[in-house]
Amino acid sequence: MPTIYHAFIQFSGAVVFSVLHFISAFFQVPLIARSRRAFYTHFGLFEFNRLPMRISVGSKGLTRVIDELLQI
């Protein structure tokens, strides 16, 4: 993620601003079939169809999507 300093430089002179809510952002990014991993719980066998919220995977994937959206 960019630092606040770089964000201010990127958006200087902008006229319109919006608020992005990332409360459920991880679960809005679809996964391709080869990236899906199954996991087992006492409720049964499941797999994520959306980006799971984990530090090792989720933060990198969400950062890539944000960079593409904002074209940073």
Buried (B, 14 or more C-beta within 10 A) or exposed (E): EBEEEEEEEEEEEEEEEEEEEEEEBBBEBEBEEEEEEEEEEEEEEEEBEEBBBEEEBBBEBBEEBBEEEEEE
